[in-house]
Amino acid sequence: MGKKNSRLLNKIYQKPLPIDIAVKYAVVLSNPISWMGYIWNLLRVSFLDRPDVSKIEVIYDHGVFRIVDNDSMIKLWRRGFFGKGVLSRSEPTWHARTVTRLNAVDAAKSNNIAMEDITKSRRLERIEFKRQRQRLQDLQLKQRKGLISEAEVSEMTTLDERLIEFRKKDFVNVEEVEVNIRDEDADIIDDNGFVVQLEYMQLQAVEVFFLQFALNKINVDGMSLRQLFVECCQQYDSSAAIKVNNKFIINYVVYHYFRSKGWCVRSGIKFGTDYLLYKRGPPFSHAEFCVSVMQDDYQQDTSPYDWFQICAQARVIGSVKKNFVQVYVEAPSSAEFDEIFTAAGGANIDEGLMFKQLLGKYRVSEVLYKRWNPSRTRD
């Protein structure tokens, strides 16, 4: 069935993170070709592909991290799949979909098709494909019984050729539909006929801290790294003191861990877990793993986790053909945590190095959870 050209996807999502990485070329004195590679790389970095050192502005408003600039939203989505459009399924495409639906002036400037429109078109194609395939199977059954007419034989040949074309097709055809202007649409079109952008991108707290701490690519209302860390921690625990087992810290350690391993990490709330892990990202394939973050509770007499609920999660995750991963985080002692975080509060040290040392005290281990099926594993 039709899928978007992988070459186009690779071109759009060619960078896994919103950073520019300089490629170093080794120069061998006895090899003149290596000199040419070095000179070309120097000219390319200096004049053609200058690294983007600008920072994306993030607005922090009542516990919500927002990005309102359209170019910044596109950049963060296409380079790492960060954030979520509040009026879209994930990628912030509300404006593009609205422009296409209303056939506004903006449509002349954009040739891109929104992901939601592509998904809708693919579903319609699959429905039509299954309908025609079922009709072909019915005719083949009549042919085997000797009850088929000449007209039905001709129809069967036509259906067979049409299904072959369906399987070969490697594009999505989004047909134009008649524009249906609703009463409320007048409020989102300005005097020049352009659609007003009403959507913004919302970032999770772990994404915001990763973008500032690990990549240094955002600016959150002028906050320092330590101020941002405190704000994120207080979203999970309103107490003034930052504790070693704060849920934000535990979740961020897991998020940073999988990001550093090359995984695309997205929220897993729709499957009842903390995170989803993609090999490359949502446009390429479905998530393979659902991750549930669990703090190592070996020092406690009773487990804080409801294992009946965990079994229910495993059934849901298994039904959608994903693997259930439980990630246990071992936190340092409160004394070790306070020695680094609290003692460094008044010291004149680099905040990035301080958090690197602090988060390095946490240990992560993974367990693949599988439900035992007696009927399938019996001798």
C-alpha positions as CSV (number, residue, x, y, z in Angstrom):
1,M,0.0,0.0,0.0
2,G,1.0,3.6,-0.5
3,K,3.8,5.0,1.7
4,K,5.5,8.3,1.6
5,N,8.7,8.2,-0.3
6,S,11.5,7.2,2.1
7,R,14.0,9.4,0.3
8,L,11.8,12.5,1.0
9,L,11.5,11.5,4.6
10,N,15.2,11.1,5.0
11,K,15.7,14.5,3.5
12,I,13.2,16.2,5.8
13,Y,14.4,14.4,9.0
14,Q,18.0,14.1,8.2
15,K,19.2,15.6,11.5
16,P,18.5,13.6,14.7
17,L,19.0,16.6,17.0
18,P,18.7,20.4,16.6
19,I,22.5,20.9,16.7
20,D,25.1,21.2,14.0
21,I,28.0,18.7,14.3
22,A,31.4,19.6,12.7
23,V,33.0,16.8,10.8
24,K,36.8,16.6,11.2
25,Y,39.0,15.5,8.4
26,A,42.4,14.1,9.0
27,V,45.2,15.5,7.0
28,V,47.9,13.2,5.8
29,L,51.0,15.0,4.6
30,S,51.9,12.4,2.0
31,N,48.3,12.3,0.6
32,P,47.3,15.4,-1.3
33,I,43.7,14.2,-1.6
34,S,43.3,14.6,2.2
35,W,44.3,18.3,1.8
36,M,41.5,18.8,-0.6
37,G,39.0,17.3,1.8
38,Y,40.2,19.5,4.6
39,I,40.1,22.6,2.5
40,W,36.6,21.8,1.2
41,N,35.3,21.1,4.8
42,L,36.9,24.4,5.9
43,L,35.2,26.4,3.1
44,R,31.9,24.6,3.6
45,V,31.8,25.4,7.4
46,S,33.0,29.0,6.9
47,F,30.7,30.0,4.0
48,L,28.0,27.5,3.1
49,D,26.9,25.5,6.2
50,R,27.6,27.9,9.0
51,P,26.5,26.3,12.3
52,D,23.3,27.7,13.8
53,V,24.3,29.1,17.2
54,S,20.9,30.9,17.9
55,K,18.7,29.7,20.7
56,I,15.0,28.9,20.6
57,E,12.8,31.1,22.8
58,V,10.6,29.1,25.2
59,I,7.8,30.8,27.2
60,Y,7.1,29.4,30.6
61,D,3.5,30.3,31.6
62,H,1.7,28.7,34.6
63,G,3.7,25.5,34.5
64,V,3.5,25.1,30.7
65,F,6.5,25.4,28.4
66,R,5.3,26.9,25.1
67,I,6.9,27.7,21.7
68,V,4.9,30.1,19.5
69,D,7.4,30.7,16.7
70,N,6.4,28.6,13.7
71,D,10.0,28.1,12.4
72,S,11.2,27.0,15.9
73,M,8.3,24.5,16.1
74,I,9.2,23.0,12.7
75,K,12.9,22.9,13.7
76,L,12.3,21.1,17.0
77,W,10.0,18.6,15.4
78,R,12.1,17.8,12.3
79,R,15.3,17.6,14.4
80,G,14.5,15.1,17.1
81,F,10.7,15.1,17.3
82,F,10.4,17.3,20.4
83,G,7.2,18.7,21.7
84,K,3.6,18.4,20.6
85,G,1.2,20.7,18.7
86,V,-1.7,21.4,21.0
87,L,-4.2,21.4,18.1
88,S,-2.6,18.4,16.3
89,R,-1.9,14.8,17.0
90,S,1.8,15.4,17.5
91,E,3.5,17.4,14.7
92,P,2.2,21.0,14.8
93,T,0.3,21.0,11.5
94,W,-2.9,22.7,12.4
95,H,-2.0,25.8,10.4
96,A,-1.1,23.9,7.3
97,R,-4.2,21.7,7.5
98,T,-6.4,24.8,8.0
99,V,-4.8,26.6,5.1
100,T,-5.4,23.6,2.8
101,R,-9.0,23.1,4.1
102,L,-9.9,26.8,3.5
103,N,-7.9,27.2,0.3
104,A,-6.5,30.4,1.8
105,V,-3.9,32.7,0.4
106,D,-1.2,30.8,2.3
107,A,-1.9,27.7,0.3
108,A,-0.1,29.2,-2.8
109,K,3.1,29.3,-0.8
110,S,3.0,25.8,0.6
111,N,3.3,22.5,-1.3
112,N,3.6,20.4,1.9
113,I,0.9,17.9,2.8
114,A,0.1,17.6,6.6
115,M,0.8,14.3,8.2
116,E,-2.8,14.0,9.4
117,D,-4.0,14.4,5.7
118,I,-1.6,11.7,4.6
119,T,-2.8,9.3,7.4
120,K,-6.4,10.0,6.4
121,S,-5.7,9.3,2.7
122,R,-3.8,6.1,3.5
123,R,-6.7,4.8,5.6
124,L,-9.2,5.5,2.8
125,E,-6.9,3.7,0.4
126,R,-6.6,0.7,2.7
127,I,-10.4,0.5,3.1
128,E,-10.9,0.7,-0.7
129,F,-8.1,-1.9,-1.2
130,K,-9.7,-4.4,1.2
131,R,-13.2,-3.9,-0.3
132,Q,-11.9,-4.7,-3.8
133,R,-9.8,-7.6,-2.5
134,Q,-12.9,-9.1,-0.8
135,R,-14.8,-8.7,-4.0
136,L,-12.1,-10.5,-6.0
137,Q,-12.0,-13.3,-3.5
138,D,-15.8,-13.8,-3.8
139,L,-15.5,-14.0,-7.6
140,Q,-12.7,-16.5,-7.4
141,L,-14.8,-18.6,-5.1
142,K,-17.7,-18.5,-7.6
143,Q,-15.3,-19.4,-10.3
144,R,-14.1,-22.5,-8.5
145,K,-17.7,-23.6,-8.0
146,G,-18.5,-23.0,-11.7
147,L,-21.1,-20.4,-11.0
148,I,-19.4,-17.4,-12.5
149,S,-20.7,-15.4,-15.5
150,E,-18.7,-13.9,-18.4
151,A,-19.3,-10.4,-17.0
152,E,-18.0,-11.4,-13.6
153,V,-14.9,-13.0,-15.3
154,S,-14.2,-9.7,-16.9
155,E,-14.7,-7.9,-13.6
156,M,-12.3,-10.3,-11.9
157,T,-9.6,-9.5,-14.4
158,T,-10.1,-5.8,-13.9
159,L,-10.0,-6.1,-10.1
160,D,-6.8,-8.2,-10.3
161,E,-5.0,-5.6,-12.3
162,R,-6.3,-2.8,-10.1
163,L,-5.0,-4.5,-6.9
164,I,-1.6,-5.0,-8.5
165,E,-1.4,-1.3,-9.1
166,F,-2.5,-0.6,-5.5
167,R,0.5,-2.7,-4.2
168,K,3.0,-1.0,-6.5
169,K,1.9,2.5,-5.6
170,D,4.5,4.4,-3.5
171,F,2.8,7.8,-3.1
172,V,-0.2,9.2,-1.4
173,N,-2.8,11.0,-3.4
174,V,-4.6,13.7,-1.4
175,E,-7.5,14.8,-3.6
176,E,-8.8,18.3,-3.5
177,V,-12.2,18.7,-1.9
178,E,-14.8,21.4,-2.0
179,V,-14.0,24.2,0.5
180,N,-16.6,24.3,3.2
181,I,-16.4,27.7,5.1
182,R,-17.9,27.5,8.6
183,D,-19.1,30.5,10.6
184,E,-16.2,30.2,13.0
185,D,-13.6,30.2,10.2
186,A,-14.1,33.9,9.7
187,D,-12.4,34.5,13.1
188,I,-9.2,32.9,12.0
189,I,-8.7,34.6,8.6
190,D,-7.3,38.1,8.7
191,D,-8.2,41.0,6.3
192,N,-5.5,39.9,3.8
193,G,-6.9,36.4,3.6
194,F,-4.2,34.7,5.7
195,V,-4.9,32.1,8.3
196,V,-3.9,33.3,11.8
197,Q,-1.6,30.8,13.6
198,L,-3.5,29.7,16.8
199,E,-1.4,26.6,17.6
200,Y,1.7,26.5,19.8
201,M,4.0,23.7,20.7
202,Q,4.0,22.4,24.2
203,L,7.2,20.8,25.6
204,Q,7.5,18.3,28.5
205,A,9.6,19.3,31.4
206,V,12.1,16.6,30.6
207,E,12.4,17.8,27.0
208,V,13.0,21.4,28.1
209,F,15.7,20.5,30.5
210,F,17.4,18.2,28.0
211,L,17.4,20.9,25.3
212,Q,19.0,23.4,27.7
213,F,21.3,21.2,29.7
214,A,22.4,18.6,27.1
215,L,22.2,20.7,23.9
216,N,22.1,24.3,25.1
217,K,19.6,25.2,22.3
218,I,16.8,27.0,24.1
219,N,16.3,30.0,26.4
220,V,13.4,29.7,28.9
221,D,12.5,33.3,29.9
222,G,16.1,34.0,30.8
223,M,16.2,31.3,33.5
224,S,19.5,29.9,34.5
225,L,20.0,26.1,34.3
226,R,19.6,25.8,38.1
227,Q,16.4,27.9,38.1
228,L,14.9,25.8,35.3
229,F,15.8,22.6,37.3
230,V,14.0,23.9,40.4
231,E,10.9,24.9,38.4
232,C,10.8,21.4,36.7
233,C,11.2,19.7,40.1
234,Q,8.4,21.8,41.7
235,Q,6.0,20.7,38.9
236,Y,6.1,17.2,40.4
237,D,6.6,18.2,44.1
238,S,5.5,21.6,45.3
239,S,7.7,21.4,48.4
240,A,10.5,24.0,48.7
241,A,13.3,21.4,49.2
242,I,14.5,19.5,46.2
243,K,14.7,15.8,47.1
244,V,16.9,13.1,45.7
245,N,14.0,11.0,44.6
246,N,11.9,13.8,43.0
247,K,9.9,12.3,40.2
248,F,11.2,14.8,37.7
249,I,14.8,13.8,38.4
250,I,14.0,10.1,38.1
251,N,12.1,10.6,34.8
252,Y,14.7,12.9,33.4
253,V,17.5,10.5,34.1
254,V,15.7,7.8,32.1
255,Y,14.8,10.3,29.3
256,H,18.5,11.4,29.0
257,Y,19.7,7.8,29.2
258,F,17.7,6.7,26.1
259,R,18.3,9.9,24.2
260,S,22.1,9.4,24.7
261,K,21.6,5.8,23.3
262,G,20.2,7.3,20.0
263,W,16.5,6.5,20.7
264,C,13.7,8.9,19.8
265,V,11.8,9.3,23.1
266,R,8.2,10.4,23.2
267,S,5.4,10.4,25.8
268,G,3.8,7.1,26.3
269,I,0.7,8.3,28.1
270,K,-1.7,6.9,25.5
271,F,-0.5,3.4,26.4
272,G,-0.4,4.0,30.2
273,T,3.4,4.2,30.4
274,D,6.0,7.0,30.7
275,Y,7.8,6.9,27.4
276,L,7.7,5.4,23.9
277,L,10.9,4.5,22.1
278,Y,11.3,4.9,18.4
279,K,14.3,3.9,16.3
280,R,14.0,7.0,14.2
281,G,10.7,8.7,14.8
282,P,7.0,8.6,14.3
283,P,7.0,9.3,10.5
284,F,9.2,6.3,9.9
285,S,7.7,3.5,12.0
286,H,5.6,2.7,15.1
287,A,7.3,2.7,18.5
288,E,8.8,-0.6,19.4
289,F,9.0,-0.2,23.2
290,C,6.9,1.2,26.0
291,V,8.9,2.3,29.0
292,S,7.7,2.5,32.5
293,V,10.0,4.3,35.0
294,M,10.3,2.7,38.4
295,Q,12.4,3.8,41.2
296,D,14.5,1.1,42.8
297,D,12.8,0.5,46.2
298,Y,15.1,-2.2,47.6
299,Q,15.4,-0.3,50.9
300,Q,11.6,-0.3,51.5
301,D,9.6,-3.1,53.2
302,T,6.6,-2.7,50.8
303,S,6.5,-2.0,47.1
304,P,4.8,1.2,46.1
305,Y,3.8,-0.3,42.8
306,D,0.5,-2.0,42.0
307,W,1.4,-5.2,40.2
308,F,-2.1,-5.8,39.1
309,Q,-2.0,-2.5,37.3
310,I,1.4,-3.4,35.8
311,C,-0.1,-6.7,34.5
312,A,-3.0,-4.7,32.9
313,Q,-0.4,-2.4,31.3
314,A,1.4,-5.5,29.9
315,R,-1.8,-6.8,28.3
316,V,-2.5,-3.4,26.7
317,I,1.1,-3.1,25.4
318,G,1.1,-6.7,24.1
319,S,-2.2,-6.1,22.2
320,V,-0.6,-3.3,20.1
321,K,2.6,-5.5,19.4
322,K,5.0,-3.5,21.5
323,N,7.6,-4.6,24.1
324,F,7.1,-3.6,27.7
325,V,10.3,-2.3,29.4
326,Q,10.6,-1.5,33.1
327,V,13.4,0.8,33.9
328,Y,14.6,0.9,37.5
329,V,16.5,4.0,38.7
330,E,18.8,3.7,41.7
331,A,19.2,7.1,43.3
332,P,22.2,8.2,45.4
333,S,21.9,8.9,49.1
334,S,20.5,12.2,50.3
335,A,23.9,13.1,51.7
336,E,25.6,12.7,48.3
337,F,22.8,14.6,46.6
338,D,22.9,17.5,49.1
339,E,26.7,17.7,49.0
340,I,26.6,18.4,45.3
341,F,23.4,20.3,44.8
342,T,22.9,22.3,48.0
343,A,26.5,23.0,48.7
344,A,27.0,24.2,45.1
345,G,24.2,26.7,45.4
346,G,26.3,29.6,46.6
347,A,29.6,28.5,45.0
348,N,30.8,30.0,41.8
349,I,31.0,26.8,39.7
350,D,29.8,25.9,36.2
351,E,26.1,24.7,36.5
352,G,26.5,22.3,33.6
353,L,29.4,20.5,35.3
354,M,27.5,20.5,38.5
355,F,24.4,18.8,37.0
356,K,26.6,16.4,35.1
357,Q,28.2,15.3,38.3
358,L,24.8,15.2,40.1
359,L,23.0,13.2,37.5
360,G,26.0,10.8,37.1
361,K,25.2,9.5,40.6
362,Y,22.0,7.8,39.3
363,R,22.1,4.3,38.0
364,V,19.7,2.9,35.4
365,S,18.9,-0.7,34.6
366,E,16.3,-2.2,32.3
367,V,14.0,-5.2,32.6
368,L,12.0,-6.6,29.6
369,Y,8.6,-7.6,31.0
370,K,6.8,-10.4,29.2
371,R,3.6,-12.1,30.1
372,W,3.9,-15.9,30.4
373,N,1.3,-17.7,28.2
374,P,0.8,-21.2,29.5
375,S,-1.0,-22.5,26.3
376,R,2.0,-21.4,24.1
377,T,4.9,-22.5,26.3
378,R,3.5,-26.0,27.3
379,D,5.6,-29.0,26.1
